[in-house]
C-alpha cells in the first residue's frame, strides 16, 4: 500500500509545537503504518526564528511570515499551537476559508470564535478539529462531542 504524503504546517513552535514536531518525526513510521499517511512538518510559524528550541527542526521549516504558510497550496493540514484568540482566530479563519483543515487545542479560541470557525470549515468542506485536556487533564471534549447525545 502506498502512503499519502501530508505536508503539515504549525502555527507556533514553542514548547508544544516543538513537541508535536518531535513526536511526528519519531513516530512517522508508526503513524504511516496505522493511517496510510506520512505527516511531514514543512513549515512552522514563529515570532523569533533564532530563539532556542527544545527540538530543532530543519532550519528551512521555521518562518516568521504567515504568508509563507497561507500561500503555500501544498500544505493540507495546519496545527494551531500558538494560543491566543484575535490574531490566531484571524489566521485560522483564513486557512479554513482557503480550504485547509486545522487542528487546535486552543480552548479559548474555540469557545470565543468556534461558531464562525466551524461555519467557515463547513462552507469550504474542510475540518476544524480540536481536543484539549480539561478538568485536571481529563480529555472530555471528544467524549462530549461524539459520545453523548443531547
N, CA and C atoms as a LAMMPS dump frame, in Angstrom:
ITEM: TIMESTEP
0
ITEM: NUMBER OF ATOMS
450
ITEM: BOX BOUNDS ff ff ff
-5.0000000000000000e+02 5.0000000000000000e+02
-5.0000000000000000e+02 5.0000000000000000e+02
-5.0000000000000000e+02 5.0000000000000000e+02
ITEM: ATOMS id mol type element x y z
1 1 1 N 0.852 -1.18 0
2 1 2 C 0 0 0
3 1 3 C 0.895 1.239 0
4 2 1 N 0.653 2.154 -0.901
5 2 2 C 1.439 3.39 -0.911
6 2 3 C 0.779 4.404 0.012
7 3 1 N 1.611 5.185 0.676
8 3 2 C 1.081 6.15 1.626
9 3 3 C 0.829 7.488 0.95
10 4 1 N 0.036 8.299 1.617
11 4 2 C -0.285 9.643 1.156
12 4 3 C 0.617 10.62 1.899
13 5 1 N 1.331 11.448 1.162
14 5 2 C 2.191 12.464 1.761
15 5 3 C 1.329 13.64 2.207
16 6 1 N 1.451 14.041 3.461
17 6 2 C 0.653 15.139 4.002
18 6 3 C 1.592 16.216 4.551
19 7 1 N 1.822 17.286 3.782
20 7 2 C 2.608 18.406 4.303
21 7 3 C 1.814 19.14 5.389
22 8 1 N 2.452 19.335 6.541
23 8 2 C 1.808 19.933 7.707
24 8 3 C 2.528 21.229 8.067
25 9 1 N 1.753 22.232 8.466
26 9 2 C 2.328 23.475 8.996
27 9 3 C 1.903 23.607 10.451
28 10 1 N 2.764 24.214 11.237
29 10 2 C 2.468 24.507 12.63
30 10 3 C 2.37 26.014 12.804
31 11 1 N 1.314 26.468 13.452
32 11 2 C 1.239 27.868 13.853
33 11 3 C 1.745 27.901 15.28
34 12 1 N 3.015 28.177 15.451
35 12 2 C 3.66 28.173 16.753
36 12 3 C 4.693 27.06 16.815
37 13 1 N 5.801 27.366 17.462
38 13 2 C 6.85 26.359 17.618
39 13 3 C 7.581 26.597 18.936
40 14 1 N 6.783 26.705 19.993
41 14 2 C 7.352 26.805 21.333
42 14 3 C 7.408 25.415 21.929
43 15 1 N 7.082 25.299 23.183
44 15 2 C 7.126 24.005 23.868
45 15 3 C 6.208 22.993 23.204
46 16 1 N 4.967 23.387 22.923
47 16 2 C 4.004 22.459 22.336
48 16 3 C 4.351 22.166 20.876
49 17 1 N 4.625 23.189 20.101
50 17 2 C 4.94 22.986 18.689
51 17 3 C 6.157 22.119 18.478
52 18 1 N 7.204 22.359 19.252
53 18 2 C 8.409 21.542 19.093
54 18 3 C 8.14 20.102 19.517
55 19 1 N 7.296 19.906 20.529
56 19 2 C 6.948 18.548 20.947
57 19 3 C 6.117 17.841 19.875
58 20 1 N 5.196 18.558 19.245
59 20 2 C 4.411 17.976 18.154
60 20 3 C 5.336 17.544 17.026
61 21 1 N 6.26 18.415 16.64
62 21 2 C 7.182 18.076 15.564
63 21 3 C 8.039 16.863 15.934
64 22 1 N 8.542 16.845 17.149
65 22 2 C 9.366 15.715 17.609
66 22 3 C 8.575 14.418 17.554
67 23 1 N 7.349 14.443 18.055
68 23 2 C 6.521 13.234 18.045
69 23 3 C 6.186 12.78 16.631
70 24 1 N 5.898 13.723 15.755
71 24 2 C 5.626 13.352 14.36
72 24 3 C 6.862 12.753 13.706
73 25 1 N 8.034 13.329 13.967
74 25 2 C 9.279 12.791 13.419
75 25 3 C 9.564 11.393 13.965
76 26 1 N 9.5 11.254 15.28
77 26 2 C 9.875 9.992 15.911
78 26 3 C 8.879 8.866 15.65
79 27 1 N 7.635 9.213 15.399
80 27 2 C 6.6 8.198 15.2
81 27 3 C 6.097 8.125 13.768
82 28 1 N 6.834 8.715 12.842
83 28 2 C 6.385 8.801 11.449
84 28 3 C 6.064 7.43 10.856
85 29 1 N 6.932 6.462 11.081
86 29 2 C 6.7 5.131 10.504
87 29 3 C 5.455 4.473 11.09
88 30 1 N 5.276 4.584 12.401
89 30 2 C 4.096 4.002 13.048
90 30 3 C 2.808 4.681 12.587
91 31 1 N 2.846 6.007 12.485
92 31 2 C 1.665 6.747 12.016
93 31 3 C 1.33 6.328 10.597
94 32 1 N 2.343 6.207 9.764
95 32 2 C 2.118 5.81 8.374
96 32 3 C 1.534 4.401 8.288
97 33 1 N 2.068 3.47 9.084
98 33 2 C 1.534 2.105 9.075
99 33 3 C 0.074 2.084 9.52
100 34 1 N -0.252 2.872 10.533
101 34 2 C -1.602 2.858 11.092
102 34 3 C -2.619 3.599 10.235
103 35 1 N -2.179 4.673 9.552
104 35 2 C -3.134 5.535 8.847
105 35 3 C -2.975 5.555 7.333
106 36 1 N -1.793 5.173 6.862
107 36 2 C -1.531 5.29 5.438
108 36 3 C -1.126 6.697 5.033
109 37 1 N -0.845 7.543 6.012
110 37 2 C -0.459 8.93 5.755
111 37 3 C 0.92 9.215 6.341
112 38 1 N 1.749 9.873 5.563
113 38 2 C 3.072 10.298 6.031
114 38 3 C 2.971 11.779 6.343
115 39 1 N 2.908 12.128 7.637
116 39 2 C 2.797 13.52 8.065
117 39 3 C 4.192 14.127 8.164
118 40 1 N 4.393 15.226 7.448
119 40 2 C 5.697 15.903 7.447
120 40 3 C 5.506 17.373 7.768
121 41 1 N 6.152 17.85 8.823
122 41 2 C 6.103 19.281 9.122
123 41 3 C 7.023 19.975 8.135
124 42 1 N 6.425 20.86 7.328
125 42 2 C 7.195 21.556 6.291
126 42 3 C 7.378 23.04 6.596
127 43 1 N 6.577 23.57 7.543
128 43 2 C 6.68 24.975 7.89
129 43 3 C 6.159 25.168 9.307
130 44 1 N 6.808 26.072 10.047
131 44 2 C 6.366 26.393 11.401
132 44 3 C 6.493 27.899 11.614
133 45 1 N 5.386 28.534 11.937
134 45 2 C 5.361 29.976 12.171
135 45 3 C 5.888 30.274 13.57
136 46 1 N 6.859 31.173 13.644
137 46 2 C 7.47 31.556 14.924
138 46 3 C 7.592 33.072 15.002
139 47 1 N 7.731 33.587 16.212
140 47 2 C 7.992 35.019 16.389
141 47 3 C 9.463 35.33 16.163
142 48 1 N 10.336 34.413 16.613
143 48 2 C 11.786 34.625 16.542
144 48 3 C 12.441 33.34 16.038
145 49 1 N 12.886 33.345 14.8
146 49 2 C 13.495 32.146 14.206
147 49 3 C 14.804 31.772 14.883
148 50 1 N 15.435 32.703 15.579
149 50 2 C 16.704 32.431 16.229
150 50 3 C 16.603 31.985 17.679
151 51 1 N 15.399 31.89 18.21
152 51 2 C 15.218 31.511 19.622
153 51 3 C 15.649 30.062 19.856
154 52 1 N 16.062 29.794 21.085
155 52 2 C 16.417 28.422 21.457
156 52 3 C 15.149 27.578 21.472
157 53 1 N 15.301 26.328 21.055
158 53 2 C 14.158 25.43 20.976
159 53 3 C 14.528 24.069 21.565
160 54 1 N 13.513 23.41 22.13
161 54 2 C 13.736 22.09 22.715
162 54 3 C 14.065 21.04 21.656
163 55 1 N 13.448 21.15 20.507
164 55 2 C 13.657 20.196 19.416
165 55 3 C 13.901 21.004 18.155
166 56 1 N 15.102 20.932 17.656
167 56 2 C 15.469 21.751 16.499
168 56 3 C 15.004 21.115 15.193
169 57 1 N 14.218 21.857 14.433
170 57 2 C 13.814 21.356 13.124
171 57 3 C 14.863 21.726 12.084
172 58 1 N 14.674 21.244 10.893
173 58 2 C 15.472 21.715 9.772
174 58 3 C 15.269 23.229 9.707
175 59 1 N 16.339 24.017 9.551
176 59 2 C 16.207 25.481 9.557
177 59 3 C 15.243 26.031 8.497
178 60 1 N 15.038 25.3 7.422
179 60 2 C 14.123 25.78 6.374
180 60 3 C 12.664 25.731 6.807
181 61 1 N 12.354 25.053 7.892
182 61 2 C 10.978 24.917 8.356
183 61 3 C 10.484 26.177 9.057
184 62 1 N 11.343 26.826 9.832
185 62 2 C 10.924 27.987 10.62
186 62 3 C 10.719 29.216 9.755
187 63 1 N 9.636 29.928 10.023
188 63 2 C 9.345 31.164 9.303
189 63 3 C 8.66 32.154 10.238
190 64 1 N 8.908 33.42 10.004
191 64 2 C 8.207 34.47 10.74
192 64 3 C 7.091 35.074 9.881
193 65 1 N 6.922 34.537 8.684
194 65 2 C 5.986 35.068 7.698
195 65 3 C 4.775 34.15 7.539
196 66 1 N 3.636 34.552 8.086
197 66 2 C 2.412 33.766 7.967
198 66 3 C 2.055 33.493 6.511
199 67 1 N 2.347 34.448 5.626
200 67 2 C 2.005 34.275 4.212
201 67 3 C 2.691 33.041 3.611
202 68 1 N 3.869 32.692 4.118
203 68 2 C 4.56 31.526 3.571
204 68 3 C 3.802 30.232 3.857
205 69 1 N 2.916 30.268 4.825
206 69 2 C 2.036 29.129 5.101
207 69 3 C 0.723 29.306 4.342
208 70 1 N 0.112 30.462 4.498
209 70 2 C -1.199 30.709 3.888
210 70 3 C -1.16 30.599 2.365
211 71 1 N -0.052 30.988 1.753
212 71 2 C 0.032 30.986 0.289
213 71 3 C 0.599 29.692 -0.285
214 72 1 N 1.037 28.778 0.56
215 72 2 C 1.606 27.508 0.09
216 72 3 C 0.485 26.487 -0.068
217 73 1 N 0.034 26.29 -1.285
218 73 2 C -1.103 25.406 -1.56
219 73 3 C -0.782 23.93 -1.324
220 74 1 N 0.496 23.589 -1.159
221 74 2 C 0.83 22.188 -0.915
222 74 3 C 0.51 21.775 0.521
223 75 1 N 0.374 22.749 1.419
224 75 2 C 0.079 22.448 2.823
225 75 3 C -1.402 22.111 2.956
226 76 1 N -1.665 20.897 3.401
227 76 2 C -3.05 20.454 3.502
228 76 3 C -3.603 20.435 4.907
229 77 1 N -2.731 20.5 5.904
230 77 2 C -3.151 20.413 7.289
231 77 3 C -2.324 21.377 8.122
232 78 1 N -2.995 22.098 9.024
233 78 2 C -2.312 23.051 9.894
234 78 3 C -2.676 22.736 11.338
235 79 1 N -1.661 22.672 12.186
236 79 2 C -1.878 22.505 13.627
237 79 3 C -1.613 23.842 14.299
238 80 1 N -2.638 24.384 14.946
239 80 2 C -2.503 25.667 15.639
240 80 3 C -2.097 25.381 17.071
241 81 1 N -0.875 25.797 17.424
242 81 2 C -0.348 25.571 18.775
243 81 3 C 0.253 26.854 19.337
244 82 1 N -0.244 28.003 18.866
245 82 2 C 0.307 29.271 19.312
246 82 3 C -0.516 29.941 20.402
247 83 1 N -1.761 29.558 20.567
248 83 2 C -2.604 30.158 21.577
249 83 3 C -3.094 31.531 21.177
250 84 1 N -3.892 32.125 22.041
251 84 2 C -4.458 33.436 21.764
252 84 3 C -5.782 33.336 21.023
253 85 1 N -6.426 34.497 20.866
254 85 2 C -7.751 34.49 20.242
255 85 3 C -7.815 35.34 18.983
256 86 1 N -7.527 36.627 19.084
257 86 2 C -7.784 37.513 17.952
258 86 3 C -6.886 37.231 16.745
259 87 1 N -5.585 37.395 16.891
260 87 2 C -4.674 37.166 15.769
261 87 3 C -4.734 35.708 15.319
262 88 1 N -4.75 34.806 16.266
263 88 2 C -4.818 33.383 15.944
264 88 3 C -6.117 33.058 15.231
265 89 1 N -7.211 33.603 15.724
266 89 2 C -8.517 33.368 15.105
267 89 3 C -8.563 33.833 13.661
268 90 1 N -7.998 35 13.383
269 90 2 C -7.979 35.503 12
270 90 3 C -7.164 34.592 11.092
271 91 1 N -6.049 34.098 11.607
272 91 2 C -5.203 33.197 10.815
273 91 3 C -5.914 31.874 10.552
274 92 1 N -6.517 31.309 11.587
275 92 2 C -7.229 30.045 11.423
276 92 3 C -8.4 30.227 10.468
277 93 1 N -9.129 31.311 10.594
278 93 2 C -10.25 31.598 9.702
279 93 3 C -9.782 31.685 8.252
280 94 1 N -8.687 32.386 8.002
281 94 2 C -8.155 32.485 6.641
282 94 3 C -7.776 31.115 6.089
283 95 1 N -7.135 30.302 6.92
284 95 2 C -6.733 28.964 6.471
285 95 3 C -7.949 28.099 6.16
286 96 1 N -8.95 28.129 7.014
287 96 2 C -10.166 27.358 6.761
288 96 3 C -10.85 27.818 5.48
289 97 1 N -10.959 29.12 5.298
290 97 2 C -11.608 29.657 4.093
291 97 3 C -10.837 29.335 2.826
292 98 1 N -9.527 29.073 2.962
293 98 2 C -8.719 28.741 1.787
294 98 3 C -8.681 27.23 1.534
295 99 1 N -9.459 26.474 2.31
296 99 2 C -9.559 25.048 2.062
297 99 3 C -8.572 24.185 2.819
298 100 1 N -8.055 24.664 3.931
299 100 2 C -7.123 23.876 4.747
300 100 3 C -7.819 23.392 6.001
301 101 1 N -7.617 22.148 6.331
302 101 2 C -8.103 21.632 7.608
303 101 3 C -7.17 22.11 8.71
304 102 1 N -7.739 22.378 9.884
305 102 2 C -6.972 22.89 11.017
306 102 3 C -7.288 22.055 12.251
307 103 1 N -6.24 21.769 13.023
308 103 2 C -6.37 21.089 14.308
309 103 3 C -5.879 22.065 15.371
310 104 1 N -6.611 22.18 16.475
311 104 2 C -6.228 23.111 17.533
312 104 3 C -6.541 22.525 18.903
313 105 1 N -5.739 22.888 19.876
314 105 2 C -6.027 22.554 21.271
315 105 3 C -6.361 23.828 22.035
316 106 1 N -6.691 24.886 21.316
317 106 2 C -6.904 26.2 21.89
318 106 3 C -8.36 26.342 22.339
319 107 1 N -8.615 25.998 23.6
320 107 2 C -9.981 26.026 24.132
321 107 3 C -10.578 27.428 24.086
322 108 1 N -9.761 28.423 24.371
323 108 2 C -10.246 29.797 24.381
324 108 3 C -10.699 30.218 22.977
325 109 1 N -9.93 29.871 21.975
326 109 2 C -10.292 30.198 20.597
327 109 3 C -11.602 29.524 20.206
328 110 1 N -11.738 28.255 20.511
329 110 2 C -12.957 27.525 20.167
330 110 3 C -14.153 28.078 20.931
331 111 1 N -13.957 28.428 22.183
332 111 2 C -15.057 28.961 22.984
333 111 3 C -15.535 30.319 22.466
334 112 1 N -14.607 31.169 22.107
335 112 2 C -14.972 32.526 21.703
336 112 3 C -15.33 32.671 20.231
337 113 1 N -14.687 31.892 19.369
338 113 2 C -14.9 32.088 17.936
339 113 3 C -15.31 30.816 17.21
340 114 1 N -15.653 29.793 17.98
341 114 2 C -15.991 28.496 17.4
342 114 3 C -17.077 28.557 16.348
343 115 1 N -18.125 29.327 16.598
344 115 2 C -19.234 29.41 15.642
345 115 3 C -18.781 29.813 14.253
346 116 1 N -18.029 30.901 14.17
347 116 2 C -17.588 31.36 12.848
348 116 3 C -16.531 30.439 12.247
349 117 1 N -15.686 29.839 13.089
350 117 2 C -14.661 28.929 12.572
351 117 3 C -15.287 27.656 12.025
352 118 1 N -16.233 27.072 12.759
353 118 2 C -16.9 25.87 12.271
354 118 3 C -17.734 26.168 11.024
355 119 1 N -18.34 27.34 10.966
356 119 2 C -19.101 27.723 9.773
357 119 3 C -18.184 27.831 8.559
358 120 1 N -17.023 28.445 8.724
359 120 2 C -16.061 28.568 7.617
360 120 3 C -15.587 27.199 7.164
361 121 1 N -15.32 26.31 8.109
362 121 2 C -14.89 24.951 7.757
363 121 3 C -15.989 24.239 6.97
364 122 1 N -17.213 24.378 7.411
365 122 2 C -18.336 23.745 6.733
366 122 3 C -18.53 24.284 5.316
367 123 1 N -18.411 25.599 5.177
368 123 2 C -18.593 26.229 3.862
369 123 3 C -17.57 25.77 2.833
370 124 1 N -16.357 25.472 3.275
371 124 2 C -15.309 25.068 2.333
372 124 3 C -15.071 23.565 2.323
373 125 1 N -15.807 22.82 3.141
374 125 2 C -15.697 21.369 3.138
375 125 3 C -14.427 20.827 3.769
376 126 1 N -13.867 21.57 4.718
377 126 2 C -12.678 21.097 5.432
378 126 3 C -13.049 20.845 6.889
379 127 1 N -12.092 20.4 7.65
380 127 2 C -12.363 20.078 9.037
381 127 3 C -11.659 21.028 9.989
382 128 1 N -12.344 21.387 11.04
383 128 2 C -11.744 22.058 12.186
384 128 3 C -11.865 21.05 13.308
385 129 1 N -10.731 20.556 13.766
386 129 2 C -10.707 19.553 14.82
387 129 3 C -10.06 20.145 16.049
388 130 1 N -10.523 19.713 17.196
389 130 2 C -9.903 20.193 18.42
390 130 3 C -10.01 19.128 19.483
391 131 1 N -9.048 19.127 20.339
392 131 2 C -9.034 18.267 21.513
393 131 3 C -8.151 18.964 22.527
394 132 1 N -8.554 18.955 23.733
395 132 2 C -7.758 19.616 24.761
396 132 3 C -7.988 18.933 26.088
397 133 1 N -7.016 19.029 26.924
398 133 2 C -7.162 18.489 28.27
399 133 3 C -7.854 19.524 29.133
400 134 1 N -8.874 19.091 29.801
401 134 2 C -9.61 19.958 30.721
402 134 3 C -9.908 19.145 31.979
403 135 1 N -10.471 19.745 32.976
404 135 2 C -10.853 19.036 34.207
405 135 3 C -9.674 18.228 34.747
406 136 1 N -8.595 18.908 35.057
407 136 2 C -7.4 18.258 35.613
408 136 3 C -6.819 17.234 34.65
409 137 1 N -6.726 17.62 33.39
410 137 2 C -6.063 16.83 32.348
411 137 3 C -6.883 15.648 31.847
412 138 1 N -8.176 15.644 32.069
413 138 2 C -9.02 14.59 31.519
414 138 3 C -9.576 15.088 30.185
415 139 1 N -9.213 14.457 29.07
416 139 2 C -9.735 14.928 27.787
417 139 3 C -11.213 14.571 27.635
418 140 1 N -12.072 15.566 27.685
419 140 2 C -13.504 15.296 27.654
420 140 3 C -14.214 15.873 26.435
421 141 1 N -13.591 16.766 25.721
422 141 2 C -14.298 17.419 24.614
423 141 3 C -14.74 16.402 23.573
424 142 1 N -13.85 15.502 23.193
425 142 2 C -14.198 14.495 22.184
426 142 3 C -15.335 13.611 22.678
427 143 1 N -15.292 13.225 23.938
428 143 2 C -16.35 12.389 24.507
429 143 3 C -17.677 13.127 24.445
430 144 1 N -17.688 14.394 24.862
431 144 2 C -18.921 15.17 24.837
432 144 3 C -19.461 15.317 23.421
433 145 1 N -18.555 15.535 22.483
434 145 2 C -18.98 15.804 21.105
435 145 3 C -19.453 14.546 20.388
436 146 1 N -18.767 13.412 20.62
437 146 2 C -19.03 12.231 19.826
438 146 3 C -19.843 11.155 20.547
439 147 1 N -19.848 11.144 21.861
440 147 2 C -20.458 10.037 22.583
441 147 3 C -21.785 10.368 23.243
442 148 1 N -21.981 11.588 23.627
443 148 2 C -23.205 11.971 24.304
444 148 3 C -24.16 12.649 23.337
445 149 1 N -25.399 12.281 23.415
446 149 2 C -26.374 12.958 22.564
447 149 3 C -27.292 13.79 23.433
448 150 1 N -27.55 15.001 22.952
449 150 2 C -28.396 15.934 23.708
450 150 3 C -29.684 16.157 22.97
